[in-house]
Structure formats: structure tokens, C-alpha cells
Amino acid sequence: MSVQQKTLDCKDLHSYLKNLPATVLDRLYNHPATCLAVFRELPELSRLYIMRILFVDQAVPKAIMGSWVSPNSAKELEDIVKLLTELRLWQEVEMQGGLKGWLLNPTFRRNLKGALLGGGNEWSMKPPTDADPKARGIAILDEYAMGRWECVLHFMVGSHQHEVISSDALQILQHAGLMKKEPGENQLTITRDGFQFLLMDTSAQVWYFLLQYLDTATARGLDLIDCLGFLFQLSFSTLGQDYSTDSMSDGLQKFLQHLREFGLRKDGRFYPTRLALDIASGPKKSMLNAMTATSSNQNSGYIVVETNYRVYAYTDSSLQVALIALFCELMYRFPNLVVGIITRESVRQALRSGITADQIVSFLRQHAHPECYKEPPVLPSTIADQIKLWAIERDRFVYKDGVLYNQFDSQADFEILKNYAQERGVLVWHTTHGRKMVVTKEGHEEVRKFWKRHSRNGSM
């Protein structure tokens, strides 16, 4: 039985919102910035449907809305209907004459119209009335943001070069299961999930970190609605522009202080960084590309992998060296170059730590040196295939406790019991040859009672 290695569940924006309680979603749509951010991240066909019924204050029959797409797009239409329903952007209603129709959420409609057309209460953040004599440029903000975030990563890999990170960040790392404190130990140690986290791209790391923070917002005495509304508001701010904190509530002031891992705050004003601006978009590759294009040389591609499994990393960053050492054996280290080799044992050690083969391959491709793009592929296919083959060696079997059923009197009895176990999701394995089946240990008692009832009724 093949088994897939467990990976971190890094939800996108819509997946996160769909899991929120209905009452929270309804309150969230009272913020125009939230409505615009959610609308912006919808698939193109979903946005088209929203715009066509945005100014219609009554339900629209399903038959009419179904005619807006070709028959070939029926599956795509079914997907957007499910998405918009789960996000509570519209609901199914019964119209006059018994027709079924879709009605746009009135709160969402009102606030989206306000965000698109203007009018109503001001919802965007305001800059201070006085100019900052020590204004921060975009390059400085990018350097600061990545520097603050790398402090967290340095701490996770156990580097001695990291600065002190906040107690809030420490709590989130523990809450997320990325680090843990062993019994009798004072120091935090990285977990299997933590190793996976290190090889995720920057945008996915920040988004995952923030999701874990939002899970604890209520426990911190913060209003989740206000926090989410501020994040969506933040996504429409301008990089390099400072904004006033004077009109913020005490809760938002506290939330902003906790976001110092992603942004810069001063007395009475704050500067959103690129990391903070793209938070509302969730884990997207576009943000990583933007960071790479505007950040310093050390954050650009720096890895060259040869077909002989040699890895050359042109870097003087201890963090980048530590990340490579997660799945490579380091051989030589020079002031601006590290040489390593990918071996079966180094990859297996990474796999035992919780890192997946796909994450290793993705990491090497994302951080490939610019010279590698001149002669694709950036990562030799033999290397990518071999890493995955080494992973398959470990994932051949998975062992589970179970109970074997055999010696059935007839094929009919076997089929009845097999179907019963299958319907309840407790069937692990079966074969018609010899009429054998295995059910989970947890489902054994239920299956056994069913079989007794069936045998009793059959003998009557």
C-alpha cells in the first residue's frame, strides 16, 4: 500500500474564509476592503457573474444564469456556484412561480458597490498630515522586511547569527507545531512540520504564519473581524507610503505591534512592507517573484546543480547555507561559495525530518542561479527523478492495525459484509480470491455486530 508523506496545509484565502463560521463571514462583509479583496481573488468567471448581478436587487433565475456560459463550461459553472455559495456571496432562493434562483448577499453587494464606485464612509487608510522627515524608501523597506523575516528562520534552524525574535513569534511557532519544547529542556527544537516550513517559498511561509496567528487572535483579546478587515485594508495601501495610527482602536494598535515581523512601525505612523502588502492574497508565487526582483543580490537565485549531484551555492548567507544543509552533504565552504553533494543518505535524512521530495526539487528550482536559465532545464531531470525515487523507497508500505475476516460460507455473504465495511469507511483491504477482507481495528466492533445480526436473520 503506497502512502503519501504528510505536508503542511497552507490554505489559500478562499479556503480559509470558507472555514469561518457563517456569522463571522456575514460581519466580515461589512468592510468594503474585505469585499473588494475577496472579489479580486475570485476566478475570472466568478467575477463576471458577480458583476452581471451586482446592480440587480432581486434573485436571478438559475436557468438564465446558466445560459451565460456555453454547455462546455458546465463543470466550471458548477465549481463557481459551489465556491460562491461556500463564501456566502450568494444564496439559493425560491422565486415566484416555484423557480429557483440566486440572490447576491445584500451586505456584500452594498459594500462592493461602495468600494468600486466610491461614496459612503471612507474605508482606505489615511497618511499622516505631517511628512516624515526620516521617510523610508522602498529598498530600505524590502531589506527590513526580509531581515525581520529571516530572523525567524534563523531562529528555527538554530543559527547563532539571528537577532532576538518577539515572544509573540515564539508563541506562534509553538502553536503552529513548527517548534516544540522537549520535556526537561528549556530550548525550542524544530519539528517535522518546521523542516517543511523552511523549504516553502517566502509568501507561503508568511501566509501560513499569519493563519496560525489568526487562530489565536481571540485568545489574545483581539477581534478577529477587525484583524481581518485591517489586513484586507492593508492590501490596498501603497508601498513606501506611511500611514497614521491615530484613528486605530487599541485592539488594532496591539495587532499592528504583533505584525512587526512583516512591517515597520514608528510613533503615530507605520510603513507597510512588501510582505505585509501581499498578505491578503495568500500564498502566491507572484509575491516571491516581486521580492526577488527588488531585493538585494543575496536573495536572488544562487544555486547550481550538476548532473554529478554536486551543488554549488554562491552565497555568504548562513541561513541559505543552513537550508541547503537540510538535504545536502556540505563538502567545502569558501567566503562566497559553498559546495555540497546530494546523496541517498542526505535525502533520506531530509525525508526523515519531514521534508518531502517535491519540496526539495521545488526549492532547488526556485533558487536556481540566473545562469541556469540560459540552458533549461534549470534543474537536471536526472537529479529531480532520483530524489523522488529515493523518496519512493521509504514510502512503499504503511502499517495499520486491522482485523482479518475470512472463511465465508458463500460469495454473497462476503459481498454483503465487504459492502457494509466499505460504506462506513472501515475497509482496509479485500480480495475475492479466498474471500478475505481486513477492516480497521476501530471499525471491527461495528462490523462484527452487523455480521451477527445478518447471520441471525439468515438462519431464521
N, C-alpha and C positions, 0 to 999 in steps of 0.2 A: 504494500500500500504506500503510494508516494505521499509525501507531506510537504506543505509549503511552510517556509520559515515565517514566523510572526513578524510583521512590520508595524511601525508606528502608524496610527490612524491620524493623518493630517487632513482634516476636513477642509473643504473649500467654504466660501462664505455662505452659499445657499444650503449646504449640508448642515452647517452649524445652526442657521436660522430655523431650518425645518424641525430641529430637535428641541426648540424652545417651546414652552407652554403657550397655548393659544392666547391667554391673557397678556403675556409678555409681548408677543408679536403685535397684538392689537394696539398696545400702548406705544410700542416702538414706532409704528407708522404715524404717530402724531408728530414726528420730527420730519420736516421736509428734506433735510440732508440724508436721512435714512432711506426715504422713499426714492430719492434720486440715485443713491448709491446702489440700492437693490436693483432698480430698473437698469442701471448702467451695466451691471454684471449679468443680466439675463441673456439667454441666447437670442440671436437676431430675430427669429420667427416669433418668440415670446414678446419681444419689444414691439414688433409690428402689430400683434394682436392688442397689446395694451394701448398703443396709440390710436388704433381704429375705434376703440370703445371708450377712450378717455373722456370724451365730451358727450357720451350717451349716458343719461342719468337713469336709465331703466335697463332691465335684463335684455339680452340679445339671444334669440333662439339658437340652439346648437346647430340646427340644420343650416342656418345662414352662415354661421362662423365656420362650419365645416366646408362650405363652398369656397372659402377664401384661399384654399390650397388645392393643389392637384391631387388626384387619387394616389399618386405615387408617394405623396408625403403624409399618408395616413398615420404611419408609425411615428413620424416626427411630431405630428399634431397630438397624438396620444401622449407623447412624452411631455410636451409643454403643458397640456391640460393637467397632468399629474403634478408637474412642478409648481404651476401657479396655484393649484389647489392646496398643496402642502405648505406653500408660503403664505396662504390665506390672502392672496392678492385678489382672488375672486371666489365665488361660491356658486354652486348649482342651486337654482330656484325653479319652482313650477310657475309657469306663466298662465295667463288667461287662456282657456281652451284646453288646458292639460299639457301644453307644450313645455319641454324642458329648455332652460336657458342658462346663460352665465351672467352673473351680476358682479361688476367690479367693486371691490371693497371701497365703500364711500370715504373712509378716512384716508386710505391710500390715494384715492382719486383726488381728493381735495388738496392734499399736501404735495402730491407730484405736480399737479397743475400750478400750485404756488411756486414750486422750485423751478419749473420750466418757464413760466410766464411772468414771474415776479408778482409783487403785491403781497399783502398780508404782513405778518410780523417778520422782522429781519432774522434770518437764520444763519448767515455766514459769520465767521469770526471777524472781529474788527482789530485793525492795527492801533497801536497807541497814538495818542495825539502828538506826542513829542518824539522826535527822531532819536535813535540810539547813537550816541557818539562813538560807541565801540561796536558797530554793527558787524555781524558775522557774514562772511562771504560763503558762497555755495561750496567751494573747495574745502574751506575750513569745516563746514557742517558735515560734509561727506567723511572727512578724515576723523572728525569727532565721533560720528555715529558708528563707523566701523571700529574705531578704537574702543568705544564703550562696549560694543557687542563682542569684540574679540577678548575683552577682559573676562566675560562669562565663559567663553570657550576655553581660554587659558586655564581658568579655574577647574573646568571639567576634566581636562587632560592632565591636570596636576603639574602644570608648568610653574616654575618658581619666578617667572617674569611678570606674572599678572598683578594688576592693582587690586585693591580690596573691592569686592562687589558688595552691593547692598544686601541687608538682611532680607528684604522683600524678594530679591532674586534667589537667594538661598532657599527660602521657603517654597518658591515656585518650582525650583529644580527638584526638591524633595517631593512636593505634591504631584508633580508630573511623573515621578518614578524614574527620572533621569539620573539621580544620585540618591544614595541611601547611607545611613549611618549604621554600621555593624554593631551588634551588642558589645558593650565594653570599650568601644572605640569613640574617640572624640572627633575624628576627621570623617568627612563625607567621602564615599567612594563611588565611582561611576558604575552604572548598571548596564545590562544588555541594551535596554532602550536608549541609554545615554550614548553608547557607541554608535547606534544607528543615527541618532540625532546629530552627531558630529559630522557625518558624511552627507547630510541633507544640504540643499542649497540654502543660501542666506535667507531668502524670502520665506521659504518653508519653515526654517528654524524660528524666525521671528513670529510668524503667524501661529505656529504650534505653541510657542512660549506664551503668547498673548492669550490663546484659548485656555491654557491652564490657569492663567491669572484670572480670567473672567469667571472661571469655575469657583474661585474663592472670593469674588467681589462682595457677595452678600455677607460672608463671614467677616470681612474686613470693615463692615459697616457702610458699604457703598451701595448705591442704587444701580443695578445692572442696566436699567434703561438709560440712565444718564451717562453711564460709561460708554455704552454702545453708541448713543447719539453723538457723544463728543468725538469718538473715533471716526464716525462717518463724516462729521463736520470737518475733522482734521484732514480727511482725504481730499477735500476741495480747497485746501489752503495753498499758498504759494511758497515754493522752496526759496529760502533766502529772505523771506519777509518775517518780521517779528510781529507778534500778536499780544494784545493786552490780556491780563488775567484778572483785572479789577472786577469785572462783572460775573466772574465764576463763583459758584457756590463753594462752600467749604469741602463738600464731597468731591467736586471736580478738581479743586486745588490739591487735594490729597491724591487723587487719581493721577494728576499730572506729575506730581512728585514721584510717584511709582513708575512713571514712564520715562524716567531719566536714563534708562538703559537705551532708549531709542531717540531721545531728543534732548535739547539744551534748554535749561530754564534759568532765568535771572529774576531779580526782584521786579515784580509788576509786569513782566513780559516773558515770552518764550519764543524760541525758534524751532519750528518743525524741521526735522531732518528727513532725508530721503527714505530712511527706514520707516519713520512714522507716517509719512505721506501715503505710502503704499500698503499700509496695514489692512485697510478696508477691502482691498482687492483679494486678500487671501494669498495662498502660496502660488505665485506665478513666476514663470521664468523671465518675464519681461522686466521685472524689477531687478533681478540679478544681472541681466544684461545692462540695464541702466547704471547700476552700481559699478560694473566692470568698466564701462566706457568712461566714467567720470572720476574714478578713484585713482589712487596712486599706482605706481608701477608694480608694487609687491602684490596687489590684488588682481593683476591680470593673469592670463594663462602662464604657467611656469613649468609644466610637466611634459617631458618627452619619454615615451615608452618605445623601446625597440623590440624587434621580434625575438631577440635572445633573452627576453624577460627583464632586461636591465631598465631601471627607471632613473632618469636624470631630472632633478628638481632644482631649477635655477631660482633660489630664494635664500634669504638670510633670516626669514621669519621662523622663530622657534615653534610657533603654533602650526604653521604649514608643515614643518618637519615632523612634528608630533602626529599630525593627521596621516602623513604618508607611512609613518612607522606602525600604524594600526594594521596594515596589511602587507608591508614590505620588510625585508631584512636590510637594514642600513649597512653599507659597506665602507663608504668614505664620506667625510664631511670637510668641505672647504669653506672659506668665508662667504661665498655666494653660490655654492653648489653642493648638493647632496646626491650621492649615488647609492642606489639600493637595487635589490633584485626581488622579483615576485617569485616565491617558491610555493610548492604544495603545502608545506608546513605553515608558512606565514599566512596564506589564505585560510587554511583550516583554523588557525588561531583566531583570525578575524571572525570567522563564522561561529566559532565557539563563544566569542564575545557578544554575539547577537547581530553583527553586521551581515547583510545579505550580499550575494554575488552581484545582483543588479545594482546595488548601491556602490560597490567598488568600481564597477565598469562605468557607471554614470559619473562618479567623482573624477575618474581619470579623463573622461571626455570633456567634462565641464571645465576642467583646469588645464586643458592641453595648451602647450606653448603655441604662440601665433605661427611659428614656422611649420607646425604640424598641419595647418590648414592649407598649405600650399600644395601638398600631395596627399589628398584624402586616401583612406580614412585616417582620422586623427589618432585613433587607437587601432593598432593592428588587429584584424579579426581573429587571428590565431590566439592572441592573448585573451580577448574577450571570451572566446569559446572555451578556452582552457580553464579560466576562472570559474565559469559556470559548470564545467564538467567536474571540477574539484568539489563544487558545492553539491552536485547531484550525488557524489559518492557518500556524503553524510546523510542525505535525505531519502534513502532507499526505503526505509521501513519506519513505522511508528507503532509502538506497543501500547495496547489498551487492555484493561481487564474486561472480560466478557464471559458469557455462559453459552456452551455448545448445546444445541438441540439436534438430535438425530434419532434414528430407528423409528421413523414414521411408518405407520401401517399402510398408508396409501399416498399417492401423489396429491390427491385432493386435500388431505389433512395438511400436508406440507405447504401447499399453496395458501391455504386459509391462514395458517399461523404466520407465514412469511409476510403476507399482505398486511396482516394486523400490525406486526412489528414495524413494517416499513411506513405505514400510515402515521405511526406515533414517533417516527424518527429514531427508533432504538435499534434498528437492524444494522449490524456492522458488516456482515459478510454472509453470503449464501451460495450454495451450488446445488443444482438439480441432480448432479451425479452423486449418488449415495444419499440424497435428501438430507443435507446438513445445512445448518444456519447458526450464526452467532449473534447474540443480542448483547447490548451493553449491560454492565453489572447493575446500573441504576434501573434499567427497564425490565430486568429479569422478573421481578415480583409481579408486575402488571401482566406480562406475557404469560407467566405461569398460571395466574388466576383465570385469565381468559381461556387458556387451554383446558383447565379443569372444567370450566363451565361448558365449553364446547364438547368435551368428551362425555360429560354427564348427559347433556341433551341428546348427543348422538346415540347413546346406549339406551335411551328411553323408547 
